[in-house]
Amino acid sequence: MAKLQLHFNGYFALKKDEISRILHAAAQDKGLNDSLPNLMEKTSLGNGKVGRVKSWAVRAGLIKNNRPSPEGEIVLRLDPSLESNITDWLMHFYLSFGDRGLKPTPENPADWGGWSYFIYTFLPHYSKFTSEELLYHSASIFEEESKVIADRIKFILRAYTEFTALASCKFVTQEKDKYISGYAHLPNSYLLGYFLAKLWERDFKGEGSVLTESILNEKMGLAAVLGVKAETLQEQLNALEAYGIIEQRRAVPPFQVIPRWDEPLLLLEKAYDR
């Protein structure tokens, strides 16, 4: 059985204002290699919280090697308070891969832990569910006891439904005891282009073109990370073409997608300008 891999945060939920403080501290002289007392003073976080919030920031793609990642540097410059919907989506994108980032994908998303299982296996099959139903299915996948699983998966659900976290994405919403997916407030085409560019590096590195079907149906690809069906993703690809981010060859099947971006980080910067 797979391991849940959801203990990185202790008992602290995702809160963007706290991640912002960690990100600012990481940009200073010693970064997050500074002493714990100094980091506590810089971030106004307790001694047990500094490391846990840092873990959130690392998993969300904003911190690497105790410094802001290239993406974190852009966020710090263009959205220092982490208030933008673009930042919410960026964090969701990286959180969806657990602690593995953009490494080659496993045969089973659950091998990368509970978050990847939730995004890439559970939600595509269950667009409406209760926490009890999520627990029931998770308990058959992960080796931890049901009580532990129930305790940990609540932090995933809180990340998507709390205003202080990623609720602006509407990736998962809550109505009474029901959670609902499939109606996300999608980001602009430049951020989608950034996502596609990073996934292209992972899945199709060195390829000058790929079959459209490969993008639409990639197991841990763009459709699942956006929470949409293949037909909706095709509409988004059409929008990317209109912005000159990709080219699509559709005259004669098999249809193909051709990248037209220069650097993924430039797409991320443009996403904040829209």
C-alpha positions as CSV (number, residue, x, y, z in Angstrom):
1,M,0.0,0.0,0.0
2,A,1.1,3.6,-0.6
3,K,2.2,6.1,2.1
4,L,0.0,9.1,2.7
5,Q,2.9,11.6,2.8
6,L,0.8,14.4,4.4
7,H,2.6,14.9,7.7
8,F,4.9,17.7,6.4
9,N,2.7,20.5,7.9
10,G,2.3,19.2,11.4
11,Y,-1.1,20.6,12.5
12,F,-0.8,24.0,10.7
13,A,-3.2,24.7,7.8
14,L,-2.1,26.5,4.6
15,K,-2.3,30.3,5.2
16,K,-0.9,32.5,2.5
17,D,0.0,35.4,4.8
18,E,2.3,33.1,6.7
19,I,3.8,31.7,3.5
20,S,4.4,35.3,2.4
21,R,6.4,36.0,5.6
22,I,8.5,32.9,5.0
23,L,9.1,34.0,1.3
24,H,10.2,37.4,2.4
25,A,12.6,36.0,4.9
26,A,14.0,33.6,2.3
27,A,14.9,36.6,0.1
28,Q,17.0,38.2,2.9
29,D,20.8,37.8,3.3
30,K,20.9,34.4,5.0
31,G,17.7,33.1,3.5
32,L,16.1,30.4,5.6
33,N,19.6,29.2,6.7
34,D,19.3,31.9,9.4
35,S,19.0,30.9,13.0
36,L,15.6,29.9,14.3
37,P,15.4,32.9,16.7
38,N,16.1,35.2,13.8
39,L,13.6,33.6,11.5
40,M,11.0,33.8,14.3
41,E,11.7,37.5,14.6
42,K,11.6,38.1,10.9
43,T,8.4,36.1,10.3
44,S,6.5,36.6,13.6
45,L,6.0,32.8,13.6
46,G,6.4,30.5,16.6
47,N,9.4,28.2,16.9
48,G,7.2,25.2,16.0
49,K,5.6,26.9,13.1
50,V,8.6,28.2,11.1
51,G,9.6,24.9,9.7
52,R,6.0,23.8,9.0
53,V,5.2,26.9,7.0
54,K,8.5,26.6,5.2
55,S,7.3,23.0,4.2
56,W,4.1,24.5,2.8
57,A,6.2,27.0,0.8
58,V,8.5,24.3,-0.5
59,R,5.7,22.1,-1.7
60,A,3.9,25.0,-3.2
61,G,7.0,25.7,-5.5
62,L,7.9,29.0,-3.9
63,I,11.0,28.0,-1.9
64,K,14.0,25.9,-3.1
65,N,17.3,25.3,-1.2
66,N,16.2,27.9,1.5
67,R,15.8,30.6,-1.1
68,P,12.9,31.8,-3.2
69,S,12.6,29.5,-6.3
70,P,12.6,31.3,-9.7
71,E,8.8,31.2,-9.4
72,G,9.0,32.5,-5.8
73,E,11.1,35.4,-7.0
74,I,8.5,36.4,-9.5
75,V,5.7,36.1,-6.9
76,L,7.7,38.1,-4.4
77,R,8.2,40.9,-7.0
78,L,4.7,40.9,-8.5
79,D,2.4,39.6,-5.7
80,P,4.4,40.0,-2.5
81,S,1.3,39.5,-0.3
82,L,0.1,36.4,-2.2
83,E,-3.3,38.0,-3.0
84,S,-3.5,37.1,-6.7
85,N,-5.5,34.3,-8.1
86,I,-2.5,33.5,-10.2
87,T,-0.4,32.8,-7.1
88,D,-3.2,30.5,-5.8
89,W,-3.2,28.5,-9.0
90,L,0.6,28.4,-9.1
91,M,0.7,27.0,-5.5
92,H,-2.1,24.4,-6.4
93,F,-0.1,23.3,-9.4
94,Y,3.0,22.4,-7.4
95,L,1.1,21.1,-4.3
96,S,-0.7,18.6,-6.6
97,F,2.6,16.7,-7.1
98,G,3.3,16.2,-3.4
99,D,7.0,16.6,-2.7
100,R,8.1,15.2,-6.1
101,G,7.6,18.4,-8.2
102,L,8.0,17.8,-11.9
103,K,9.8,14.5,-11.8
104,P,8.7,11.7,-14.2
105,T,5.3,10.6,-13.1
106,P,4.7,7.3,-11.3
107,E,2.5,4.5,-12.6
108,N,0.1,5.2,-9.8
109,P,-0.5,8.8,-8.6
110,A,-1.0,7.5,-5.1
111,D,2.7,6.5,-5.0
112,W,3.3,10.3,-4.6
113,G,1.0,10.5,-1.6
114,G,-2.4,11.7,-0.7
115,W,-2.4,15.0,-2.5
116,S,-1.5,13.5,-5.8
117,Y,-4.1,10.7,-5.3
118,F,-6.7,13.3,-4.5
119,I,-6.1,15.4,-7.7
120,Y,-5.2,12.8,-10.2
121,T,-7.2,9.7,-9.2
122,F,-10.0,10.6,-6.8
123,L,-11.5,13.8,-8.3
124,P,-11.6,12.7,-11.9
125,H,-14.1,10.0,-10.7
126,Y,-15.9,11.8,-7.9
127,S,-16.8,15.4,-8.6
128,K,-19.2,15.5,-5.6
129,F,-18.3,13.8,-2.4
130,T,-18.3,14.0,1.4
131,S,-15.2,13.9,3.6
132,E,-16.4,10.5,4.7
133,E,-16.5,9.2,1.1
134,L,-13.0,10.6,0.5
135,L,-11.8,8.8,3.6
136,Y,-13.5,5.5,2.6
137,H,-11.7,5.5,-0.7
138,S,-8.4,6.7,0.7
139,A,-8.4,4.1,3.4
140,S,-8.2,1.3,0.8
141,I,-5.2,3.0,-0.8
142,F,-2.9,4.2,2.0
143,E,-1.3,2.1,4.7
144,E,-2.0,4.5,7.6
145,E,-4.9,3.9,10.0
146,S,-8.3,5.5,9.1
147,K,-8.1,7.9,12.0
148,V,-4.7,9.2,10.8
149,I,-5.9,9.5,7.1
150,A,-9.0,11.4,8.2
151,D,-6.9,13.8,10.2
152,R,-4.5,14.5,7.4
153,I,-6.8,14.8,4.4
154,K,-8.7,17.6,6.1
155,F,-5.7,19.8,5.4
156,I,-6.2,19.2,1.6
157,L,-9.8,20.1,1.8
158,R,-9.1,23.2,3.9
159,A,-6.5,24.3,1.5
160,Y,-9.1,24.6,-1.3
161,T,-12.0,25.9,0.7
162,E,-10.6,28.4,3.1
163,F,-10.3,32.1,2.2
164,T,-6.9,32.4,3.7
165,A,-5.7,29.6,1.4
166,L,-6.6,28.8,-2.2
167,A,-10.4,29.3,-2.3
168,S,-10.3,31.8,-5.1
169,C,-9.4,29.0,-7.5
170,K,-12.8,27.4,-6.8
171,F,-11.0,24.1,-7.6
172,V,-13.0,22.5,-4.8
173,T,-15.9,24.2,-3.2
174,Q,-18.1,23.3,-0.2
175,E,-21.8,23.3,0.2
176,K,-22.8,22.1,3.6
177,D,-21.3,18.6,3.9
178,K,-20.7,18.2,0.2
179,Y,-17.5,19.0,-1.7
180,I,-17.8,19.9,-5.4
181,S,-15.2,20.0,-8.1
182,G,-15.3,20.6,-11.9
183,Y,-16.3,24.3,-11.8
184,A,-13.0,25.9,-11.2
185,H,-12.3,29.6,-11.9
186,L,-9.5,29.0,-14.4
187,P,-6.6,31.3,-14.6
188,N,-5.6,33.3,-17.7
189,S,-4.0,31.8,-20.8
190,Y,-0.5,32.9,-19.9
191,L,-0.5,30.9,-16.6
192,L,-2.0,27.9,-18.5
193,G,0.8,28.3,-21.0
194,Y,3.3,28.2,-18.1
195,F,1.7,25.0,-16.8
196,L,1.8,23.4,-20.2
197,A,5.4,24.5,-20.7
198,K,6.5,22.9,-17.4
199,L,4.6,19.7,-18.1
200,W,6.0,19.6,-21.6
201,E,9.5,19.7,-20.1
202,R,8.5,16.8,-17.9
203,D,6.6,14.6,-20.4
204,F,7.8,15.6,-23.9
205,K,11.3,17.1,-23.4
206,G,13.1,17.5,-26.7
207,E,9.9,17.0,-28.7
208,G,9.1,19.7,-31.3
209,S,5.5,18.6,-31.4
210,V,3.2,16.1,-29.8
211,L,-0.2,14.7,-30.5
212,T,-3.0,16.7,-29.2
213,E,-4.5,13.6,-27.7
214,S,-1.3,13.1,-25.6
215,I,-1.9,16.5,-23.9
216,L,-5.6,16.0,-23.5
217,N,-5.3,12.6,-21.9
218,E,-2.0,12.8,-20.0
219,K,-2.5,10.8,-16.7
220,M,-1.1,13.6,-14.4
221,G,-1.4,16.3,-17.0
222,L,-3.1,19.6,-17.6
223,A,-6.7,18.5,-17.6
224,A,-6.5,16.9,-14.2
225,V,-4.5,19.7,-12.6
226,L,-7.1,22.2,-13.8
227,G,-10.0,19.9,-12.8
228,V,-11.5,19.9,-16.3
229,K,-12.6,17.4,-19.0
230,A,-10.7,16.9,-22.3
231,E,-13.2,19.0,-24.3
232,T,-12.8,22.0,-21.9
233,L,-9.0,21.6,-22.1
234,Q,-9.3,21.7,-25.9
235,E,-11.0,25.1,-25.6
236,Q,-8.1,26.3,-23.5
237,L,-5.6,25.1,-26.0
238,N,-7.5,27.1,-28.6
239,A,-7.1,30.2,-26.4
240,L,-3.4,29.5,-26.1
241,E,-3.1,29.4,-29.9
242,A,-4.9,32.7,-30.1
243,Y,-2.2,34.2,-27.8
244,G,0.6,32.7,-29.9
245,I,1.7,30.4,-27.1
246,I,1.2,27.3,-29.1
247,E,0.3,26.3,-32.7
248,Q,-2.2,23.6,-33.5
249,R,-2.1,21.5,-36.7
250,R,-5.7,20.3,-37.2
251,A,-6.1,20.0,-41.0
252,V,-5.3,16.3,-41.2
253,P,-5.3,13.9,-38.3
254,P,-3.5,13.0,-36.1
255,F,-3.7,16.5,-34.7
256,Q,-0.6,18.1,-33.2
257,V,0.4,20.8,-30.8
258,I,3.6,22.7,-31.4
259,P,5.2,24.9,-28.6
260,R,5.8,28.6,-29.5
261,W,6.9,29.9,-26.1
262,D,10.5,30.9,-25.4
263,E,10.8,30.6,-21.6
264,P,8.2,29.3,-19.2
265,L,9.0,32.0,-16.6
266,L,8.2,34.7,-19.1
267,L,4.7,33.3,-19.4
268,L,4.4,33.3,-15.6
269,E,5.4,37.0,-15.5
270,K,2.9,37.8,-18.2
271,A,0.2,36.0,-16.3
272,Y,0.5,38.7,-13.6
273,D,0.1,41.5,-16.1
274,R,-3.4,40.4,-17.2
